[in-house]
């Protein structure tokens, strides 16, 4: 007996200290079970064990609270150091809680999960966030924020990111392709209306969860990588208004979930792959202002849900099937070798082989409604 405390109780206390210090907090259950077993093998009163278990939970609470505050302050410091929130609630009245900053959403642990600044804040700086301190970020939306400079390779640290929208800025440079490889959870990637240059990185084809990809209105060069066809979950693919060349990847026909395809306004050559007509769910196809040649694949004429077909200003040939002009969303002007008895299209000559071309529609023509 030491000062009225039994040696068994002291042994139990030492066991408790060893368990709580050496074990992570996920092993709470194991610690409690150990305490109960120790009690059952000793003469320590049950109230002593209950007290120790209470102390155990209180210690874990304090430890968790300390981690909670530390993580929250780290996120707050990251936002403050960016300089973007200097005039947005960075006052002593809000202490160091990042969740009170404008455009910020947090999880239950006060860790930043979403940054959403959409056309209402002009930052006018580089993308200088310390991504290493924002590892729980799932949404990063900085639209029309006046961002300049390049996309930092550190963005690849954000492995939980599902939504990345940096459109309507002044970003330059090339894609950090090796960093993009880590963003395997991305559902949406929108870098449109910037000044990004270089080639479309084939690594985008590894982001298999992508459903929306918009790289339009940039200065991209080269060809469309065939790897893009690996994105079989994508519903929207917009690559228009760039400096791309080459042909349309045949593999796009495997993107059976695609609903909107826009490859307009650059220098595509070759023919329109008939495999595009295999995408039965597609609603809009934009291939205007290119150098596409050959006849329009008959598979396109029988797509059941197609609302918009814009093939204007190419070098397409052949006759337009009868009955298809009831579609007001059909745009074919600017193809001097297409023929039909319709305004803006050259009439088919009586001797033209195209006049006798027959089309067998496997599906009913879409209505104009």
Secondary structure, DSSP 8 states (H G I E B T S, - for coil): -BTTB-HHHHHHHHHHHHHHHHS-GGGHHHHHHHHHHHHHTS---HHHHHHHHHHHHHHHHHHHHHHHHHHHHHHHHHHHHHTTTTTSS-SGGGTT-GGGSTTEEE-TTS-EEEEEEESS----S-----GGG-TT--EEEEETS--EE---GGGGG-TT--EEE--SSEE-S---HHHHTT-TT-SEEE--SS--EEE--GGGGG-TT--EEE--SSEEES---GGGGG-TT-SEEE--SS--EE---GGGGG-TT--EEE--SSEEEE---GGGGG-TT--EEE--SSEEEEE--HHHHT-TT--EEE--SSEEEEE--TTGGG-TTEE-TT-TEEE-SSTTSB---TT-GGGG-----SS------
